[in-house]
Amino acid sequence: MTRTAERLAERARGTVGEDEYEALRALTLTNIAAAAGERGSMAELARRLPLDAGQSPGEAAFQFAAQLHARTQDDFFPEGRVHVGAIVLAATLALAEEAGDRTLDCLAAGYRVMCDVSASYSTEAQRAGLRPSGVFGPFGAAAAAATALSFSPAETVNAIALAAAACGGHNQAWISSTDEWILEVGAAARAGVEAALFTRAGARAAPEAFEGAAGWAAAHFREPGAGALARHVAGPVTDARVVAVKPYPVSGIAQVATDLACGLHTALAGRRPSAVRVRLSAIESAYPGSANTGPFTSRSGALMSVAFCVACGLLDGRVRLDRLENPGTDDLRELLAVVDMAADTELPENESRVEVDVDGVTLVRTGRAADLLFPGWPALRADTEALARRSEADPGVVADAAAELGRARPDAVVLRRLLSAPRPTAPQSTPQRAEVAS
């Protein structure tokens, strides 16, 4: 019988098509722009962490993941509720010398494995209070690292299975407005890289790490046999083409509602709403932090609150970094007082509705993630300045990243150098609405 880790390794090592490569180019460019655009408290925290990227690949992976995730504008997989690129790209950059011009193959392996595992158990993870990125991320990082290190099939299996021993994280940060969320992606990237390095050193993983009676699925989800994951990997490969980018530096769940609010900002023309109703699917509304209405004391709580993000969009037509860093201003508090955030059992996941009452008229906007969150590589590459503005990033860094990713075989060493270079500290202006190409 083929074990689960073997199935995942087969998918990680499978042939990658050009359309998958193209999706990876787009996702990686937006992730680098997000990392280059962070100027706030999370960037400062990431810099203060006692880590040295030159000390070990594990420390480098942690540091790059924290940098990529600090703005929370890195990519995410809606079904799995995970930040894939921050973890998988970090693992690849940590082993940049080994990965070389096989960057896209390393990323493809990591995206496939992380998406497969997270799609199988994301709902259960949410219900248990687990942070999906922390629980599923080590597997993606391990697959990317195994590819960078040119592992054999058996070594790749072992690295993925060994990563099962280092999964963790919880969602209380979104309720308590604390900083675990940035550390969890770093720990996941580090765990996966070290699982590969430990494999190379001779550490052996349990062959039934996923499905064993006391294995990963039993420990985290009370499912000995890992049936949900086994069924998933028996079907088509889940790859980077299902992973979304974020127009705004807030929760992935809040993206559509935020964009609707930014559009309503123009229609309001300075008028103050008497009531605002925000509706999401039941499962998204139940995600920790999504339904928070304040008071907000830090960026961590504000960026996860759909009501807060909608209020920012209605007031400013955008989500400014300084709004997230200072979430207790009077104008935001006054608007939040009239925002009603609730679940709508008839709305499917990844769809939102915002209704605004103003001057006796109700303005209604609805939107879908499918229409907003999947920009194509040609359009992103053609207008790197728009992406830089959207991410408050140095246009030169974004343009250089696009040029490297446009090569037939992008080099991880070049991408690592771009993220390691000093960046200006002054924030740049952002557009009135996110510029998203389809």
N, C-alpha and C positions, 0 to 999 in steps of 0.2 A: 504493500500500500504506500502511495506517495504521501509523504508528510507535508504539513502546511508550509513549513519553512522552505522545503524543496520547491513547492509550487511558486512561492513568492520569488525565489531566486531565479527560477526559469523565466518569470515575467520580467524581472530586472535585467536579465541578460538577453532578452528578445530583440528582434530587429526593430529599428525605429524608422518610421516613415517620415517623409519630408514635411508633411503637415504637422506632425508632432514636434519636429525640430523647430518649425516656424512658431508654434505656440510657445515653446520654451524660450525662444529669442525675445518674444514680446513680454513674457512674464519676467524674465531676467532683467530686461531693460527697466521695467517699471519698479522692480525691487531695488535696483541700484539707484534709481532716482529717489525713491523713498528714503534710502539710507543716506544719500547725500543731502537730503532736504531737512533732516532733523536738526533743529537749533534750540530745543527747549530742555526741560529738566531731565527727560529721559536720556538725551545725548550726554548730558553732564553726568548722570548716574553711570551710564555705560563706560564713560572715560575713567570714572573713579574706581571701578571694580578692580580688585587686585589680580589682574590677569595680564599676561604678556604673550601676545600672539607669536613672538619669536621663540618662546620658551618650549612649547610643545604643540602638536597639532590639535590636541584636545582643548587647550586654552585658546588657541586661535579660533576654533569652531565656536566656542562659547562667545568670544568677543565679537566675531562677525555676525552671529545670530542676533545678539543683543543690538548691534548697530542696525541691522536690517529691519528689525522689528520695532525699534524705538519710536518711530513715527506712527506705527500701526497702519501704515499705508502699503505694507507688503501684501503679496497676493494671498488668497485664501480659497479653500475648496468648500463651497457652500454645503454640500451634502455631508461631508466629513467634519465640518466646523473646525478646520485646521489651517494653520498658516504653513503652507508647504515650502514655499521658496526660501523663507528666512532660515529654515532648518537645513534644507537640502543644499541650497547654494552655499551656506556657511560651511557645511562639511566639505564641499568641493573646493572652496577657496582655502580651507585649512590644509588641504593636500594639493595645492595648486601646482607645485613642481611635479608631482607624480601624475596629476590629471593632464597637465599640458593642454594640447589641442583636442583632447577628448572631453572637453567641458560639457557639451550637450549630451553626450552619452552618459556621463555621470549623473547629470540632472534627470535625464529620462528614467534611469534606474530608480533614483530616489523618489521622484514624483509617482511613478507607477506603484511602488510598494506602499508608500505612505497613503496614497489615495485608496488603494485596495483595502488596507486594514481599517482606516478611519471610516470608510463607507459602511463597513460591516458592523461597527459598534458605536458610532457617534451618538446615537440617541440614548443608548444605555449608559455611555460615559456621562452625558449631560445629566441624566436622572440620578446618577451616583455622586454628582458633584465633582467629577474628575475633569481636569483641563484636557480637552482632546489633543491639543498640540503637544503637551507634555507626555501624554500616554501613548500616542501614535507616532510622534516625531522621531524617536530613536531608530525605528525601523527604516524610515526613509533616509536618514543620515547614514545608517550602516550600509544600505544598498549603494548609495552614492560613493561612500568611501571604499567599498569593496571594488567598485568599478575603477576608481582612481588608482587603486593599488594593483590592478590587473589580476584579481583573484581568479582562481579556478572555480568551477561550479561548486565543488564541495566546500571550498573556503567561503564562498559567498553565502551558502546555506548556513554555515556556522556563524558568520558575522551577524546575519539577520536574526538567527535564533538567540545568539548571545545578547543582543540588544534587548531582548524581552526581560532581562534581569535588571534593567535600569530605566524603567518607565515610571513617570510620576507627575504630580501636579494637581492642583485643585482650582476651583473657580471662586473661592471666597474673595479674592482680590477685587473682583468687579463689584462686590457688595460693600467691602470695607474700604475701597479706594486706596489700595496699597500696591506694592510693586512686584509681587510675585510673578505677574504675567510676563515681564521682560526676562526674568531669570529662568522661567520654565522653558522658553524656547532655546536659551543658551545651554541649559542642562541637557535638553534633548539632542541638540547638535553634537555636543561633547560626548554624550553617551554613545551615539552611533559611531562616531569616529573612533572612539576608544574600543568599541566592540570589534571593529575591523583590525585595529592595531593589536589588540589582545589575541585575536585569531591568528594573526601573523606570528605572534610570539609563542603560539601553541596552546592557548586556552581553549578548552573544549566546551561546547554548548550541548544542552540536552536535546537530542533529536526531536523529542516531542515537546519542545519548549512552548508551543502554542496550545496543542490539544491535550497535553498530559493531564492526568487526574489532579495534579497539583501545579499545573502549568499556568501560563499567562492568562488565558481566557477564563479558566476556573477561578484564578485569584482575583481578577478585576471584574469579571462579569458573571461569575457563578455558572459558567458553561463549560464543564469538562467536555472535551471533544472539539471545541471551537467550531461548532457546526455552522454558525453564521459566516465565519470567514472561509470555511471550506466551500460553502455554497457560492460565495462571491468569487473565489479564485477559480471556480469551475466554469465561470462565464467569461465574457469579453474582458480584455484588459482595460482598467481605468487609468487614463494617462493625463498629461498636462492640458489637454484640450478642454477639460471640464473645470479647470481652475480659473478663478476670476481675479481681476485686478480691482483696486479700490480708487475711485475718483476722489474720495475724501479721507482724511486721516482719523477715521473713527471706526467703530465696530463694523464688521462685515454685514451683520444683521441690519444695521442702521443705514446702509448705503442708499437703498432705493427710496426710503422715506425722506432721507436728507436731500436727495436730488429733487424730489417732488417739492419739498419746502423751498429749496433754492429757486425753483421755477415760480412758485407762488410769491416770492419776494417782489418780483417785478409787477405782478398783477395787483399786489397790495398798494404799491405806489406810496409807501410811507404811512398808510393807515394802520391802526392797531386793531388786531382781531379781538372780538368779544369771546370767542370760543375756538378751540382747535381740537380736532379729534384725529388721532393716529391709530390705524389698525394694521396689525400684522397677523400672521398665522399663529395658532396656539403654541406650537412647538418653539417658534422663534421668540414669542413674547415671554415664554417661560425660561429662556436662557438667562442664567444669573446676571443681573445688572441691567438687562434690556428694559425692564419696566420701571427702573428707578426714576423718581421725579424730584429728587433732592431732599435736603440741601446737599450741594456738592462742595467738597473741600479740596479736591485734587483732580488732576487730569485723568487719573485712572478711573474714577467713577464717572466722570463727565463723558468720556469718549465711548463708554459702553451704553449710556442711557439714550434710547431712541428719542425720548421727549426732549432731552437737552440738545441733541444734534438737530432735530427739527426746529427748535427755537432759534438756534444759530442760523440755520438756513433762512428762516423767515425774516430775521432781523437784518442779516448782512448779505444774503444771496450767496453765501459761501460758508465754509467752516475755517475760521482763522486759528492758527496755532496759539495766538495770544488769548483767544477766547477759552480754549481748552486749559491753558495754564492758569487762567484767572476766571474760574467758572461761577463765582459768586456775585457778579455785578448786578446792579439794581435792575437794569433793563431786562436781563435774562430772567431774573427772579420774577419780575412782574408778568412776563409772557408765560413762563412755566406754570404760573398759577392758573392759567386758563387752558392748559394742555391736558387733554384726557387721553391716556394711552391704554389700549385694551386689545385683547385677542378677538379675532373674528374667525369663528370656526369654519366659515365658508371660504376664507382666503387660503390658497395653497402656499406652501413655503416659497420664499423668494419673491413674493408679491406684497405690495403695500398700498394703503390708501390714506390720503391726508385730506381732511375737510376743514375749511376755515370759514367761520362766520364773521362777516365784516359789513357794516352799514346795512343790515337787514338782508344780505345776500349770502348764500353759501357757495363757496368755491370748492370744487372737488377735483382731485387729481389721483390717478392710479398709475402704477408702474410695475414693471417686472425686471428682475435681475438680468434675465436673458437679453434685454434690450439695452442694458447699461454697462455691464461688467466684463464684456469680452471683446476689447478692442483688438484689431488685427495688427500683425507685425508691419505690413507695408505702411499703414497709416501712422502708426507710432514712429516708425523710422523716418517718415517724411516730415514730421513736425516735432522734432525733439524740444524745440523751445516751448511749445504748449505743454509738453509733459514736465519740463523743468519748472514752469510757472505753477502748474498744478501741485507739484511736490515741494515748492519753495527751494529748489535745488540749484546749484551752480550749472548754468547752461552748458559750460564747457565739459563738465564731467559727464553729463547726459549725452552730449554729442559724441564724446570719445567712446563711451560705452556702446552707443549705437553703431559706431564705425567698427568696433571690434566684433560685436555680435553679428554684424552683417557679413563678416568673412565666412568662408565655407566651413572653417574649423576654428571657432573662437578659442583663444588661449586663456586658461584660468589665471595664469600668472599676470597677464595684462589687467584682467578684471580685478584681481586682488590689489594690484598697485593703485588702481583708480580709487578704491575704497580706503586705502591706507594713506593716501595723500592728505596733507592738511587742507581744511576747507575754511572759507570765510565764515565768520560768526554772525554777521548781520543777516536777518531774514529778508527775503525778497518778496515782492508783491505777488498776490495770488489773483487769479481771474475771478470774475463775478460768479461764474458757474464752472463746474468741472468740464474740461474739454475732452470728450471721449469719442474716439472714432470707432466706427463699426466696420 
